[in-house]
Amino acid sequence: MTVTPAPVEGLKTRVDPGRSRLDGPMAYQGSLDGYSQFEVTPAVGREFGADLQLSDLINSPDSDALIADLAVLVSRRGVCFFRGQDIDPEQMMVLAKRIGELSGRPSASNMCIHPVSDVTPELVNTPKTQLISAERQNKGGGIRRIHDDLSRWASVAWHSDVSFENVPSDYSMLKVNVLPEAGGDTLWVSGYDVLDRISPNFLSYLETLTAEHNAEFFHQEAANLGITVRDDIERGNPLNKGRYLAAHHPALFVNRGFTKRIDDVSKDESDMILNYLNQIMIHNIDVQCRFRWEKGSVALWDNREERSGDRASSIGERPYFDAASKLKSEALKEEGNKW
């Protein structure tokens, strides 16, 4: 079955290397309702049982419809979890690519190539999953920047994948292959639900601001790993190129790992705003969910002890603020939906 990226009647599409081809939300068609599943928390997370095999979605006669519905669910719930999966790295790349295509990402966007990757000609032409390994992170420093004189709060590494790119990742998928004996859980937070905790007047002010996302520290990590950040390749989109690893996005799209500064305000004001936005995400535990990994588990999201796995990330659209947008809670109420 073939499904267009815009299932809403009358929806227009746009052509822009950094913007989604859709002018409105996709509708969930219900093709995944027959699988065992439950909501992890009211705010974020849905978990499926092993009766839903992601590898089967790729090869199904209704593949496009199933994957399009999966994209809608992941975006609505923030993250979906899948137990006992047999999907392999090559299939992960296929699924990650198609979920982006079927959800209307820019035509110019492809799969993510992380700047701290061992880039070969084969990788440029045929991107592969990125190895996520505690051993590699300990050597290079990683987003935790463990070799720098920084805070050792675990939340310092809380991030949205490659938000320092002009066009960040839309969907990321991680399958863990090696687990510690205990620990290694991962937390997700619903940024949508956090907005309901901000007073309307302050929210209106924040909507006028932008913020700098900066990952220049990856140059040092690359040096620690014996590689360099390539400046002659596109990292998933023509707008993601060069050695300068920084971008500016709307201030409501922030994360502690990469967001360095609020633009066009004083440093004191920037520190105050960023601290507030980070704290409201970290301390509101009712808009978070925690996932305990098992071998064969997969997390798919709209992304310390020893563990390793394969990650497949696609590049999506450039973040923007739409003044006509609604809070998640408002949109769900208008639809008559709970989740």
C-alpha positions in Angstrom: 0.0 0.0 0.0 1.3 3.4 -0.9 0.7 6.3 1.5 1.5 10.0 0.7 3.5 11.9 3.3 0.5 14.2 3.8 -2.6 12.2 4.6 -4.6 15.3 5.6 -6.9 16.4 2.8 -5.9 19.8 1.2 -2.5 19.9 2.9 0.0 21.8 0.9 3.7 20.9 0.5 6.8 23.1 0.4 10.2 22.9 -1.2 13.0 24.1 1.1 16.2 22.2 2.0 15.7 22.8 5.7 11.9 22.6 6.1 9.4 19.8 6.3 7.4 19.2 3.1 4.2 19.3 5.2 2.1 22.3 6.3 0.2 20.4 9.0 0.1 17.3 11.1 -0.2 13.8 9.8 -3.2 11.7 11.0 -2.8 8.4 12.8 -4.7 5.7 10.8 -4.8 3.0 13.5 -2.7 0.4 11.7 -0.7 -0.4 14.9 -3.6 -0.7 17.3 -3.7 -4.5 17.1 -0.3 -5.0 18.7 0.2 -5.3 22.5 1.2 -2.0 23.9 0.8 0.3 26.9 1.6 3.9 27.8 4.7 4.2 29.9 3.6 7.5 31.5 0.7 9.8 30.7 3.1 12.4 29.3 5.6 10.4 27.3 6.5 6.9 26.1 4.6 3.9 24.6 6.0 0.4 24.9 5.2 -2.4 22.4 5.7 -6.1 23.0 7.7 -8.5 20.9 4.7 -9.3 18.8 5.5 -6.1 16.8 8.7 -6.8 15.0 10.2 -3.7 13.4 11.8 -5.9 10.8 8.3 -7.1 9.7 7.1 -3.5 9.2 9.8 -3.0 6.5 8.7 -6.1 4.5 5.0 -5.9 5.0 2.7 -5.4 2.0 1.3 -2.4 4.0 4.8 -1.2 4.9 4.2 2.5 4.0 1.0 2.7 6.0 2.5 1.0 9.0 5.7 3.1 9.0 3.7 6.3 8.5 1.6 5.4 11.5 4.7 4.6 13.5 6.1 8.1 12.7 2.9 9.7 14.0 2.9 7.6 17.2 6.6 8.3 18.0 6.0 12.1 17.5 2.9 12.1 19.6 4.4 10.0 22.4 7.9 11.3 22.2 9.5 7.8 22.3 8.3 4.3 21.6 10.0 1.2 23.0 10.1 -2.3 21.5 11.1 -5.5 23.3 12.8 -8.6 21.9 13.6 -7.2 18.5 15.5 -9.1 15.7 16.1 -6.0 13.5 19.7 -5.8 12.3 21.8 -2.6 11.7 21.1 -2.6 7.9 17.3 -2.9 8.6 17.6 -0.1 11.2 19.0 2.2 8.5 16.2 1.2 6.1 13.5 1.9 8.7 15.1 5.2 9.9 15.3 6.4 6.3 11.7 5.5 5.5 10.2 6.9 8.6 11.7 10.2 7.8 10.6 10.1 4.2 7.1 9.1 5.0 6.7 11.8 7.6 7.5 14.6 5.1 11.0 15.5 5.9 12.8 17.8 3.4 13.7 16.1 0.2 17.3 17.3 0.7 17.6 15.4 4.1 19.1 12.0 4.3 20.7 9.9 7.1 22.7 11.5 9.9 26.5 11.4 9.7 27.9 12.4 13.0 30.9 14.8 12.8 32.9 12.5 15.1 32.7 9.5 12.8 35.4 7.5 11.0 34.2 8.8 7.6 35.2 6.8 4.6 34.0 7.1 1.0 31.7 4.1 1.6 30.1 5.9 4.6 29.5 9.1 2.7 27.7 7.1 -0.1 26.0 4.5 2.1 25.6 5.8 5.8 25.8 3.1 8.5 24.6 2.9 12.0 26.7 4.8 14.6 28.3 2.7 17.3 27.3 4.0 20.7 29.9 2.7 23.2 30.9 3.7 26.7 34.5 2.6 25.8 34.6 5.0 22.9 33.0 7.8 24.9 35.5 7.4 27.7 38.3 7.7 25.3 37.0 10.7 23.3 35.1 12.4 26.1 31.6 12.3 24.5 28.8 14.7 25.2 29.5 14.2 28.9 32.9 15.8 28.1 34.5 13.7 30.9 38.0 15.1 30.2 36.8 18.7 30.7 36.4 20.7 34.0 32.6 20.6 33.9 29.8 19.7 36.1 29.5 16.0 36.9 25.7 16.1 37.2 24.4 13.4 34.9 21.9 15.9 33.5 24.8 17.8 31.9 24.6 15.3 29.0 20.8 15.6 28.5 20.4 16.4 24.8 18.5 16.2 21.6 20.5 14.5 18.8 22.9 16.8 16.8 20.9 19.9 17.6 24.1 21.8 16.9 23.4 21.2 13.2 21.4 23.7 11.1 19.1 20.8 10.3 19.1 18.3 13.3 17.9 14.8 13.5 14.2 14.1 13.3 14.0 10.4 14.5 16.6 8.4 16.2 16.6 4.7 16.9 18.9 2.8 19.3 19.2 -1.0 19.8 21.4 -2.0 22.7 23.5 -5.2 22.2 25.7 -5.1 25.4 24.3 -4.2 28.8 25.9 -3.7 32.3 24.8 -6.1 35.0 22.8 -3.3 36.5 22.0 0.3 35.6 22.4 2.0 32.2 18.7 3.1 32.0 17.8 6.0 29.8 15.5 8.9 30.5 13.3 10.8 28.1 11.4 14.1 28.8 8.4 15.5 26.9 9.3 19.1 25.9 5.7 19.6 24.8 4.3 18.9 28.3 6.9 21.2 29.8 5.4 24.1 27.9 2.2 23.8 30.0 4.3 24.5 33.1 5.4 27.9 31.8 3.2 31.0 32.5 1.6 32.4 29.3 3.3 35.8 29.5 6.8 34.3 29.9 6.0 31.7 27.2 5.1 34.5 24.8 8.4 36.2 25.5 10.4 33.0 25.0 8.8 32.5 21.7 10.5 35.7 20.4 14.0 34.4 21.3 16.6 32.2 19.6 19.5 30.2 21.1 22.9 29.1 20.0 23.6 25.3 19.9 27.3 24.6 19.9 29.4 21.4 19.7 32.8 22.8 18.9 34.0 20.5 21.7 33.7 17.6 19.3 36.9 18.8 17.6 38.8 17.9 20.7 36.9 14.6 21.0 37.9 13.8 17.4 41.5 14.5 18.2 41.3 12.2 21.2 40.1 9.5 18.9 42.7 10.2 16.3 40.4 11.6 13.6 39.3 15.0 12.3 36.0 16.6 11.6 35.6 16.6 7.8 34.6 19.9 6.2 34.0 18.5 2.7 31.0 16.3 3.2 27.3 16.9 3.9 26.2 15.5 7.2 22.7 14.5 6.0 21.6 17.8 4.5 23.3 20.5 2.3 23.0 22.9 5.2 25.0 20.6 7.5 28.5 21.1 6.2 31.8 22.5 7.4 33.9 22.4 10.5 31.9 25.0 12.5 29.6 22.9 14.6 27.0 25.5 15.7 23.5 26.6 14.8 20.8 29.0 16.0 17.3 27.6 16.7 14.1 28.9 18.5 14.7 29.3 22.3 12.0 26.7 23.2 14.1 24.1 21.4 16.9 23.8 23.9 18.8 21.1 25.7 21.6 21.2 28.3 24.0 19.2 26.2 24.3 21.6 23.3 22.5 24.9 23.9 25.2 27.4 24.8 23.5 30.8 24.9 20.3 32.7 24.4 20.8 35.2 21.6 20.5 39.0 21.9 20.3 39.2 25.7 23.0 39.7 28.3 25.0 36.8 29.6 23.2 37.0 33.0 19.8 37.0 31.3 20.9 34.1 29.1 22.2 32.1 32.1 18.9 32.7 34.0 16.7 31.7 31.1 18.7 28.5 30.2 18.9 27.5 33.9 15.1 27.9 34.2 14.4 25.9 31.0 16.8 23.1 32.0 15.5 22.9 35.5 11.8 22.8 34.5 12.7 19.7 32.3 14.9 18.0 34.9 12.7 18.5 38.0 9.3 17.8 36.5 9.6 14.0 36.8 6.0 13.5 35.8 6.8 14.5 32.2 9.7 12.0 32.0 9.9 8.3 31.4 12.7 5.9 32.3 13.5 2.8 30.2 15.2 -0.2 31.5 17.1 -1.8 28.6 17.1 -5.5 27.8 19.1 -7.3 25.1 17.2 -6.8 21.9 15.3 -3.8 23.1 14.9 -0.9 20.7 14.0 2.7 21.4 12.7 5.0 18.7 12.3 8.6 19.5 11.3 12.2 17.9 17.5 9.6 21.2 27.0 4.8 32.7 28.1 2.1 32.7 29.6 -0.1 30.0 27.1 -0.7 27.2 27.2 -0.6 23.4 24.7 -0.6 20.6 23.8 0.6 17.1 22.1 3.9 16.5 20.4 5.0 13.3 19.4 8.6 13.0 17.9 10.5 10.0 18.2 14.2 9.4 14.9 16.1 9.6 14.0 19.7 9.2 15.3 23.0 10.5 13.6 24.0 13.8 11.3 27.0 13.5 8.6 28.7 15.5 5.0 28.8 14.2 3.0 31.5 15.9 -0.2 29.7 14.9 0.9 26.5 16.7 -1.0 25.1 19.7 0.2 23.5 22.9 0.1 19.7 22.8 -2.6 19.7 25.5 -4.7 22.1 23.5 -4.4 20.1 20.2 -5.2 16.8 21.9 -8.3 18.3 23.6 -9.5 19.7 20.2 -9.0 16.2 18.7 -10.8 14.5 21.5 -7.7 12.4 22.2 -6.1 11.5 25.5 -2.7 10.6 24.2 
